[in-house]
Amino acid sequence: MRGLFLKERTLMELVALGTGAASPTLERNVAAYALLRLGEILLFDCGEGTQVQFAKAKLSMYKVSKIFITHLHGDHFYGLIPFLTTLQLNKRTTPLEIYGPKGLREYIDFMKRISQVGFQYDLKITEIDEEFEGGIIFENSEYVVKAMPLLHRIFVLGYSLEEKEKPGHFNNELAEELGIPSGPIRGEIKNGATVTLENGAVVTPEMIIGDPIKGKKVTYCTDTLYYKNSIELANESDLLIHEGTFDPDELEKAQQTKHATSLQAALVAKESNSKNLLITHISSRYVGANRNLIKKGIAEVFPDFTIAKDLMRVKI
């Protein structure tokens, strides 16, 4: 996979906390991915045992600012209440945001009530109902998070995080050659202004500043059939994390259970023009002699793929 272990400085890193399907095994925990970005952690799904996986990965739960739940099947959110409770026990005070399908709030309120526990930190829950057709669910000055419905047995969401463009590099060497003095004038150019120097020369930002730097994009699609929305959401992703619960020969089983095969994950990566593919949500049947069945035929469709493993780290 050409982009998984980049040598250049990276602002984002993905940690696979749970890469299995349905129930945990000794090799794979159930669904959870931590996206690390500039000291912040965004958590995608929170299956049973996620907080244990945080400890194994040597990650701080307290850096999690947002949690995105794909759907309300237990292997994707049964670790949520223990996670939230541990934050409370350790006296978290910073706010926490949770996004996911309608029903999340009812579940959290129910568990708090029967456990007689409260959270001292501010918990902001944003529920997305089944009429949602896709779009931005969070935006700040640095990145945008989008969600889009996928196709499973119950309502399920895929998510993408895309960094905003950054200004291009200011060429200080060229600025010296053109006689642009240090100080406010250079600041004006950096802010997009055209300036006239004392010698009458006109300098535009395009003369000094390089092209804008495109931000990185990560997309997470799990528990879904091969589906057009996955392709649209993942368009031009630097990394697509897509389920491949079954090997290509188990297409009928995948369709019956509303899952995708590993080969279908490769097709989504190819058709979305993604750079790299991480195949996740692997059935427990793929161990021992069956381990490599999940890879069958993928390289011919999309060579830049990796089968996810618990606790692996991916630089983006």
MARMI-938522 format. One record per residue (C-alpha): residue number from 1; residue in one letter; chain; x, y, z. Coordinates in steps of 0.5 Angstrom, whole numbers. Layout:
NODE nuti finu firo     X     Y     Z
NODE  NUM    a    A     X     Y     Z
...
This chain:
NODE nuti finu firo     X     Y     Z
NODE    1    m    A     0     0     0
NODE    2    r    A     4     6    -2
NODE    3    g    A     1    11     3
NODE    4    l    A     1     7     9
NODE    5    f    A     7     9    12
NODE    6    l    A     9    15     9
NODE    7    k    A    16    18    11
NODE    8    e    A    14    25    11
NODE    9    r    A    11    29    17
NODE   10    t    A     4    27    18
NODE   11    l    A    -1    31    21
NODE   12    m    A    -6    25    22
NODE   13    e    A    -5    18    24
NODE   14    l    A   -10    12    25
NODE   15    v    A   -10     7    30
NODE   16    a    A   -14     0    29
NODE   17    l    A   -17    -1    35
NODE   18    g    A   -22    -7    33
NODE   19    t    A   -22   -10    26
NODE   20    g    A   -27   -16    27
NODE   21    a    A   -34   -17    26
NODE   22    a    A   -40   -19    30
NODE   23    s    A   -36   -21    37
NODE   24    p    A   -29   -21    39
NODE   25    t    A   -24   -26    39
NODE   26    l    A   -17   -27    41
NODE   27    e    A   -14   -24    35
NODE   28    r    A   -19   -18    33
NODE   29    n    A   -23   -14    38
NODE   30    v    A   -30   -11    35
NODE   31    a    A   -31    -5    31
NODE   32    a    A   -27     2    33
NODE   33    y    A   -22     6    30
NODE   34    a    A   -18    12    33
NODE   35    l    A   -16    18    29
NODE   36    l    A   -10    22    32
NODE   37    r    A   -10    29    29
NODE   38    l    A    -6    35    33
NODE   39    g    A    -7    32    40
NODE   40    e    A   -14    31    38
NODE   41    i    A   -17    24    38
NODE   42    l    A   -23    22    34
NODE   43    l    A   -26    16    35
NODE   44    f    A   -30    12    30
NODE   45    d    A   -35     6    33
NODE   46    c    A   -34     4    40
NODE   47    g    A   -35    -4    40
NODE   48    e    A   -34    -8    47
NODE   49    g    A   -27    -7    50
NODE   50    t    A   -25    -1    46
NODE   51    q    A   -23     2    53
NODE   52    v    A   -18    -4    54
NODE   53    q    A   -16    -3    47
NODE   54    f    A   -14     4    48
NODE   55    a    A   -10     2    54
NODE   56    k    A    -6    -3    49
NODE   57    a    A    -5     2    44
NODE   58    k    A    -2     7    49
NODE   59    l    A    -7    12    47
NODE   60    s    A   -11    17    52
NODE   61    m    A   -18    16    52
NODE   62    y    A   -18    24    55
NODE   63    k    A   -16    26    48
NODE   64    v    A   -22    24    45
NODE   65    s    A   -26    30    43
NODE   66    k    A   -32    27    38
NODE   67    i    A   -34    20    38
NODE   68    f    A   -38    18    31
NODE   69    i    A   -42    11    31
NODE   70    t    A   -44     8    25
NODE   71    h    A   -50     4    27
NODE   72    l    A   -54     1    33
NODE   73    h    A   -51    -6    32
NODE   74    g    A   -48    -8    39
NODE   75    d    A   -41   -10    36
NODE   76    h    A   -40    -2    34
NODE   77    f    A   -43     1    40
NODE   78    y    A   -43    -3    46
NODE   79    g    A   -37    -1    49
NODE   80    l    A   -40     6    49
NODE   81    i    A   -43     7    56
NODE   82    p    A   -36     4    60
NODE   83    f    A   -32     9    56
NODE   84    l    A   -36    14    58
NODE   85    t    A   -37    12    65
NODE   86    t    A   -29    11    66
NODE   87    l    A   -28    18    63
NODE   88    q    A   -33    20    69
NODE   89    l    A   -29    16    74
NODE   90    n    A   -23    20    72
NODE   91    k    A   -26    26    73
NODE   92    r    A   -26    29    66
NODE   93    t    A   -29    36    65
NODE   94    t    A   -28    38    58
NODE   95    p    A   -34    37    53
NODE   96    l    A   -35    31    49
NODE   97    e    A   -39    30    43
NODE   98    i    A   -42    24    40
NODE   99    y    A   -46    23    33
NODE  100    g    A   -50    17    31
NODE  101    p    A   -57    15    29
NODE  102    k    A   -63    16    32
NODE  103    g    A   -63    12    39
NODE  104    l    A   -57    14    42
NODE  105    r    A   -59    19    46
NODE  106    e    A   -65    14    49
NODE  107    y    A   -60     8    50
NODE  108    i    A   -55    13    54
NODE  109    d    A   -60    16    58
NODE  110    f    A   -63     9    60
NODE  111    m    A   -56     6    62
NODE  112    k    A   -55    12    66
NODE  113    r    A   -62    11    69
NODE  114    i    A   -61     4    71
NODE  115    s    A   -54     5    73
NODE  116    q    A   -55    11    77
NODE  117    v    A   -49    15    74
NODE  118    g    A   -49    22    72
NODE  119    f    A   -43    25    68
NODE  120    q    A   -40    32    70
NODE  121    y    A   -37    33    63
NODE  122    d    A   -42    36    58
NODE  123    l    A   -44    31    53
NODE  124    k    A   -47    33    47
NODE  125    i    A   -51    28    43
NODE  126    t    A   -52    29    35
NODE  127    e    A   -57    24    33
NODE  128    i    A   -58    23    25
NODE  129    d    A   -65    20    23
NODE  130    e    A   -67    16    17
NODE  131    e    A   -69    21    13
NODE  132    f    A   -62    24    13
NODE  133    e    A   -59    24     5
NODE  134    g    A   -52    26     7
NODE  135    g    A   -48    32     8
NODE  136    i    A   -44    36    13
NODE  137    i    A   -45    34    21
NODE  138    f    A   -39    38    24
NODE  139    e    A   -34    43    21
NODE  140    n    A   -29    48    24
NODE  141    s    A   -23    52    21
NODE  142    e    A   -19    46    20
NODE  143    y    A   -23    40    18
NODE  144    v    A   -30    38    16
NODE  145    v    A   -34    31    18
NODE  146    k    A   -39    29    13
NODE  147    a    A   -44    23    14
NODE  148    m    A   -48    19     9
NODE  149    p    A   -53    13     9
NODE  150    l    A   -50     6     7
NODE  151    l    A   -54     0     6
NODE  152    h    A   -55    -5    12
NODE  153    r    A   -60    -9    16
NODE  154    i    A   -61    -3    20
NODE  155    f    A   -60     5    19
NODE  156    v    A   -52     6    18
NODE  157    l    A   -48    12    17
NODE  158    g    A   -41    12    13
NODE  159    y    A   -37    18    15
NODE  160    s    A   -31    22    12
NODE  161    l    A   -26    27    15
NODE  162    e    A   -23    32    10
NODE  163    e    A   -18    37    12
NODE  164    k    A   -19    44     9
NODE  165    e    A   -14    47     4
NODE  166    k    A    -8    50     7
NODE  167    p    A    -4    56     4
NODE  168    g    A     1    55    -1
NODE  169    h    A     9    56     1
NODE  170    f    A    11    63     2
NODE  171    n    A    18    63    -2
NODE  172    n    A    22    68     2
NODE  173    e    A    28    67    -3
NODE  174    l    A    24    70    -8
NODE  175    a    A    22    75    -4
NODE  176    e    A    29    77    -3
NODE  177    e    A    30    77   -10
NODE  178    l    A    24    82   -12
NODE  179    g    A    26    87    -6
NODE  180    i    A    20    85    -2
NODE  181    p    A    22    88     5
NODE  182    s    A    21    83    11
NODE  183    g    A    15    86    16
NODE  184    p    A     8    88    14
NODE  185    i    A     8    88     7
NODE  186    r    A    10    80     7
NODE  187    g    A     4    79    11
NODE  188    e    A    -1    83     6
NODE  189    i    A     2    78     1
NODE  190    k    A     1    72     5
NODE  191    n    A    -6    75     6
NODE  192    g    A    -8    75    -1
NODE  193    a    A    -7    82    -3
NODE  194    t    A    -3    85    -9
NODE  195    v    A     2    90    -7
NODE  196    t    A     6    96   -10
NODE  197    l    A    13    96    -8
NODE  198    e    A    17   103    -7
NODE  199    n    A    21   102   -14
NODE  200    g    A    14   101   -17
NODE  201    a    A    14    94   -18
NODE  202    v    A     7    90   -17
NODE  203    v    A     7    84   -13
NODE  204    t    A     1    79   -13
NODE  205    p    A     1    73    -8
NODE  206    e    A     1    68   -14
NODE  207    m    A     8    71   -16
NODE  208    i    A    11    69    -9
NODE  209    i    A     6    64    -6
NODE  210    g    A     6    56    -8
NODE  211    d    A    -1    53   -10
NODE  212    p    A    -6    51    -4
NODE  213    i    A    -4    45     0
NODE  214    k    A   -10    40    -1
NODE  215    g    A   -12    37     6
NODE  216    k    A   -12    29     7
NODE  217    k    A   -18    25     7
NODE  218    v    A   -20    19    11
NODE  219    t    A   -27    15    10
NODE  220    y    A   -30    10    14
NODE  221    c    A   -35     5    11
NODE  222    t    A   -37    -1    15
NODE  223    d    A   -43    -6    15
NODE  224    t    A   -46    -4     8
NODE  225    l    A   -47    -8     2
NODE  226    y    A   -43    -5    -4
NODE  227    y    A   -47     1    -5
NODE  228    k    A   -46     8    -9
NODE  229    n    A   -46    12    -3
NODE  230    s    A   -40     9    -1
NODE  231    i    A   -37    11    -7
NODE  232    e    A   -39    18    -7
NODE  233    l    A   -37    19     0
NODE  234    a    A   -30    16    -1
NODE  235    n    A   -29    20    -7
NODE  236    e    A   -21    22    -7
NODE  237    s    A   -20    19     0
NODE  238    d    A   -13    19     2
NODE  239    l    A   -15    13     6
NODE  240    l    A   -21     9     5
NODE  241    i    A   -23     4    11
NODE  242    h    A   -28    -1     8
NODE  243    e    A   -31    -7    11
NODE  244    g    A   -29   -14     8
NODE  245    t    A   -33   -19    12
NODE  246    f    A   -33   -24     7
NODE  247    d    A   -28   -27     2
NODE  248    p    A   -30   -26    -6
NODE  249    d    A   -33   -33    -6
NODE  250    e    A   -38   -32     0
NODE  251    l    A   -42   -26    -4
NODE  252    e    A   -48   -30    -3
NODE  253    k    A   -47   -30     4
NODE  254    a    A   -45   -23     4
NODE  255    q    A   -51   -21     1
NODE  256    q    A   -56   -24     5
NODE  257    t    A   -53   -21    11
NODE  258    k    A   -52   -14     8
NODE  259    h    A   -45   -14     8
NODE  260    a    A   -39   -13     3
NODE  261    t    A   -34   -18     1
NODE  262    s    A   -27   -16     1
NODE  263    l    A   -27   -15    -7
NODE  264    q    A   -33   -11    -7
NODE  265    a    A   -29    -6    -2
NODE  266    a    A   -23    -6    -7
NODE  267    l    A   -28    -4   -12
NODE  268    v    A   -31     2    -8
NODE  269    a    A   -24     4    -7
NODE  270    k    A   -22     4   -15
NODE  271    e    A   -29     7   -17
NODE  272    s    A   -28    13   -11
NODE  273    n    A   -21    14   -14
NODE  274    s    A   -18    13    -7
NODE  275    k    A   -11    12    -6
NODE  276    n    A   -10     7    -1
NODE  277    l    A   -15     2     2
NODE  278    l    A   -15    -1     9
NODE  279    i    A   -20    -7     9
NODE  280    t    A   -24    -8    16
NODE  281    h    A   -29   -12    20
NODE  282    i    A   -26   -19    18
NODE  283    s    A   -30   -25    20
NODE  284    s    A   -27   -30    25
NODE  285    r    A   -27   -35    20
NODE  286    y    A   -21   -32    17
NODE  287    v    A   -16   -35    21
NODE  288    g    A   -11   -41    20
NODE  289    a    A   -11   -44    14
NODE  290    n    A   -17   -39    11
NODE  291    r    A   -13   -33    13
NODE  292    n    A   -11   -31     6
NODE  293    l    A   -18   -33     3
NODE  294    i    A   -20   -25     4
NODE  295    k    A   -14   -23     0
NODE  296    k    A   -17   -27    -6
NODE  297    g    A   -17   -23   -13
NODE  298    i    A   -16   -16    -9
NODE  299    a    A    -9   -14   -12
NODE  300    e    A   -12   -15   -19
NODE  301    v    A   -17   -10   -18
NODE  302    f    A   -14    -5   -13
NODE  303    p    A    -6    -6   -11
NODE  304    d    A    -6    -1    -6
NODE  305    f    A    -9    -5     0
NODE  306    t    A    -8    -8     7
NODE  307    i    A   -12   -12    11
NODE  308    a    A   -13    -9    18
NODE  309    k    A   -10   -12    24
NODE  310    d    A   -12   -10    31
NODE  311    l    A    -7    -4    34
NODE  312    m    A    -4    -3    27
NODE  313    r    A    -2     4    26
NODE  314    v    A    -3     8    19
NODE  315    k    A     0    15    18
NODE  316    i    A    -4    19    13
